[in-house]
């Protein structure tokens, strides 16, 4: 996520056949207990198309990379200014992915309300595009990010009350609780938390830095990835995926599966690649003082399309596991460019 949105707490028509929406089974989680000993890590958000171009952090918000300059001095030799640098921490050579759908309903059923994110994640795992990450995670093995169990949480409300925004801590507790109840804690699992249309989420209980299409003053990001840890050292990795088919987060209107599906997949892909290459903030990101300091694999390649009436994310057309999608490219050190294929496009 862009450098000015890195926070000190784990703090983005062509005619084609749509991929078939597979039948899905969901595990229902009825109870999410309060977790008092959970400490959130880096909160790393994907800015809206409207927010792009800001040059500083919101007031009172610091960057976890502000003290990282000493590490960047360790670089030796010539580097491309866009290349990511390894910071010495965790990466994910393999992980099982899970979707968590909060408060679904008959008008917003799990998975299909957002297009088909489960099908997309499965196709991405089986695609050539996934091998862009080989150079960062140290393996070229196939099918290393499969989709596991997926979850429905029918009645989890924000700590501030029904109708109020979630906080990052609210959703960290949700992901942690699902993981703890199903044996999914640790760096071997990623939980993607999907929020229903109209549900906002903010950095904290000040409600000043948010996904909030209904409140432009506080609206800063489209999605984010994060982590949290309990006092025993158990970690949960998660992404937060608010409803993306809104102005400021959606893709241009001519993509293969329509704006709903491809807007969801574009941001989900962004957060997924950043989670596997920089899960807790000390993996791969740009550490040069060149205007893109702190940017991760997805940030450098999140392109925009400006029209007379709006600004859209401008993804590439890709074929994943024989299905057509529109998603942004990711940065490749080996190609010194943004790409959708390990071999280059």
Residue pairs with C-beta under 8 A, 6 or more apart in sequence:
1 12
1 44
1 45
1 46
1 47
1 221
1 224
1 274
1 295
1 296
1 298
1 299
2 46
2 47
2 52
2 294
2 295
2 299
3 63
3 65
3 292
3 293
3 294
3 295
4 54
4 55
4 56
4 57
4 63
5 11
5 44
5 45
5 47
5 51
5 57
5 220
5 221
6 42
6 44
6 57
6 63
6 64
6 65
6 294
7 42
7 43
7 44
7 45
7 61
7 62
7 63
7 64
7 203
7 209
8 42
8 61
8 62
8 63
8 64
9 40
9 41
9 42
9 43
9 168
9 203
9 204
10 40
10 41
10 42
10 43
10 44
10 168
10 172
10 225
10 226
10 227
10 228
10 280
10 281
11 42
11 43
11 44
11 45
11 168
11 203
11 224
11 226
12 45
12 46
12 47
12 221
12 222
12 223
12 224
12 267
12 270
12 271
12 298
12 299
12 302
13 253
13 254
13 255
13 256
13 258
14 254
14 255
14 256
14 317
14 324
16 256
16 257
16 324
17 324
18 256
18 257
18 258
18 261
19 116
19 119
19 120
19 123
19 257
19 323
19 324
20 119
21 111
21 112
21 116
21 119
22 116
22 118
22 119
24 110
24 111
24 118
24 150
25 150
26 101
26 110
26 150
26 151
26 152
27 149
27 150
27 151
27 152
27 182
28 151
28 152
28 153
28 154
29 100
29 151
29 152
29 153
29 177
29 178
29 181
30 154
30 155
32 153
32 156
32 173
32 174
32 177
32 178
33 177
34 173
35 173
35 176
35 177
35 230
37 230
37 231
38 169
38 172
38 173
38 176
38 228
38 229
38 230
39 228
39 229
39 230
39 231
40 168
40 169
40 172
40 226
40 227
40 228
41 226
41 227
41 228
41 229
41 280
41 281
42 64
42 226
42 227
42 280
42 281
43 168
43 203
43 224
43 226
44 224
44 225
44 226
44 274
44 278
44 281
44 296
45 220
45 221
45 222
45 223
45 224
46 221
46 222
46 223
46 224
46 267
46 270
46 271
46 298
46 299
46 302
47 54
47 220
47 221
47 222
48 219
48 220
48 221
48 222
48 248
48 249
49 248
49 249
49 304
49 311
49 312
49 313
50 216
50 219
50 247
50 248
50 311
51 219
51 220
51 221
51 248
52 304
52 311
57 63
58 208
58 209
58 220
61 203
61 209
63 294
64 281
65 285
65 287
65 293
65 294
68 87
68 287
69 289
71 87
71 88
71 287
72 85
72 287
72 288
72 289
75 85
75 287
75 288
79 85
79 288
80 333
80 336
81 288
81 290
81 292
82 286
82 292
82 300
82 331
82 336
82 337
83 286
83 331
83 333
83 336
84 136
84 277
84 284
84 285
84 286
84 296
84 297
84 331
84 333
85 284
85 285
85 286
85 287
85 288
86 136
86 283
86 284
87 282
87 283
87 284
87 285
87 287
88 282
89 278
89 280
89 281
89 282
89 283
90 187
90 279
90 280
90 282
90 283
91 136
91 137
91 138
91 276
91 277
91 278
91 279
91 283
91 284
92 137
92 145
92 187
92 190
92 237
92 275
92 276
92 277
92 279
93 137
93 138
93 139
93 141
93 144
94 139
94 141
94 144
94 145
94 188
95 144
95 145
95 187
95 188
95 189
95 190
95 237
95 276
96 145
96 146
96 147
96 148
96 184
96 188
96 189
96 190
97 121
97 125
97 145
97 146
97 147
97 148
97 189
97 190
97 192
97 272
98 147
98 148
98 149
98 150
98 151
98 178
98 184
98 189
98 190
98 191
98 192
99 110
99 111
99 117
99 118
99 121
99 147
99 150
99 151
99 191
99 192
99 194
100 150
100 151
100 152
100 153
100 174
100 175
100 178
100 191
100 192
100 193
100 194
101 110
101 111
101 113
101 150
101 151
101 152
101 153
101 194
102 153
102 156
102 174
102 193
102 194
102 195
102 196
102 199
103 153
103 154
103 155
103 156
103 196
103 199
104 110
104 113
104 152
104 154
104 196
105 196
108 196
108 197
110 150
110 152
111 117
111 118
111 150
113 194
113 196
113 197
114 194
114 241
114 243
114 244
114 260
114 261
114 264
115 257
115 258
115 260
115 261
115 262
115 264
115 265
116 261
117 192
117 194
117 241
117 264
117 265
117 268
118 147
118 150
119 323
120 261
120 264
120 265
120 268
120 269
120 320
120 325
121 145
121 147
121 192
121 268
121 272
122 146
122 147
122 321
123 320
123 321
123 323
123 325
124 130
124 145
124 269
124 272
124 320
124 321
125 143
125 144
125 145
125 146
125 147
126 142
126 143
126 320
126 321
127 318
127 319
127 320
127 321
128 341
128 342
128 343
129 318
129 320
129 327
129 330
129 340
129 341
129 342
130 144
130 145
131 140
131 341
131 342
132 273
132 330
132 332
132 339
132 340
132 341
132 342
133 273
133 276
133 277
133 297
133 330
134 140
134 342
135 332
135 333
135 334
135 342
136 276
136 277
136 283
136 284
136 297
136 333
137 276
137 277
145 190
145 272
145 276
148 184
148 189
149 182
151 178
151 182
153 174
153 178
156 174
158 164
158 165
158 166
158 167
158 170
159 166
159 167
159 169
159 170
159 205
160 167
160 205
160 207
164 200
165 199
165 200
165 201
165 202
165 207
165 210
165 212
166 195
166 199
166 200
166 201
166 202
167 201
167 202
167 203
167 204
167 205
168 201
168 202
168 203
168 204
168 224
168 226
168 240
169 204
170 201
171 193
171 201
171 238
171 240
172 226
172 228
172 236
172 238
173 228
174 193
175 191
175 193
175 228
175 236
175 237
175 238
176 185
176 228
176 230
176 236
178 184
178 191
179 185
179 189
179 191
179 236
180 234
180 236
184 191
184 236
185 234
185 235
185 236
186 234
186 235
187 235
187 237
187 279
189 236
189 237
190 237
190 238
190 239
190 272
190 275
190 276
191 236
191 237
191 238
191 239
192 238
192 239
192 241
192 268
192 271
192 272
193 238
193 239
193 240
193 241
194 241
195 201
195 240
195 241
195 242
195 243
196 243
197 243
198 214
198 243
199 242
199 243
200 210
200 211
200 212
200 213
200 214
200 215
200 242
201 210
201 211
201 240
201 242
202 208
202 209
202 210
202 211
202 212
202 218
203 209
203 210
207 218
208 218
209 218
209 220
209 221
210 218
210 219
210 220
210 221
211 219
211 220
211 221
211 222
211 223
211 242
211 249
212 218
212 219
213 219
213 246
213 247
213 248
213 249
219 248
222 242
222 244
222 248
222 249
222 267
223 239
223 240
223 241
223 242
223 244
223 249
223 267
223 268
223 270
223 271
224 239
224 240
224 271
225 237
225 238
225 239
225 240
225 271
225 274
225 275
225 279
226 237
226 238
226 239
226 240
227 235
227 236
227 237
227 238
227 279
227 280
227 281
228 235
228 236
228 238
229 235
229 236
235 280
237 275
237 279
237 280
239 268
239 271
239 272
239 275
241 264
241 267
241 268
241 271
242 249
244 250
244 263
244 264
244 266
244 267
245 259
245 260
245 263
245 264
247 310
248 311
249 263
249 267
249 313
250 259
250 263
250 312
250 313
251 259
251 262
251 263
251 266
251 312
251 313
251 314
251 315
251 326
252 305
252 312
252 313
252 314
252 315
253 259
253 312
255 262
255 315
255 317
255 326
256 262
256 317
256 324
256 325
256 326
257 265
257 324
257 325
257 326
262 315
262 325
262 326
262 327
263 313
265 325
265 326
265 327
266 313
266 315
266 326
266 327
266 328
267 313
269 298
269 327
269 328
269 330
270 298
270 302
270 327
270 328
271 298
273 297
273 298
273 330
274 296
274 297
274 298
274 299
277 283
277 284
277 296
277 297
278 284
278 285
278 296
278 297
284 296
284 297
285 294
285 295
285 296
285 297
286 292
286 293
286 294
286 295
286 296
286 300
287 293
287 294
292 299
292 300
297 330
297 331
298 328
298 330
298 331
300 331
300 338
301 328
301 329
301 330
301 331
301 338
302 313
302 328
303 313
303 314
303 315
303 328
303 338
304 311
304 312
304 313
304 314
305 311
305 312
305 313
305 314
313 328
315 326
315 327
315 328
316 326
316 327
316 328
316 329
316 340
316 345
317 324
317 325
317 326
318 324
318 325
318 326
318 327
318 340
319 325
327 340
328 338
329 338
329 339
329 340
329 345
330 338
330 339
330 340
331 337
331 338
331 339
332 338
332 339
332 342
332 344
334 342
335 344
337 344
339 345
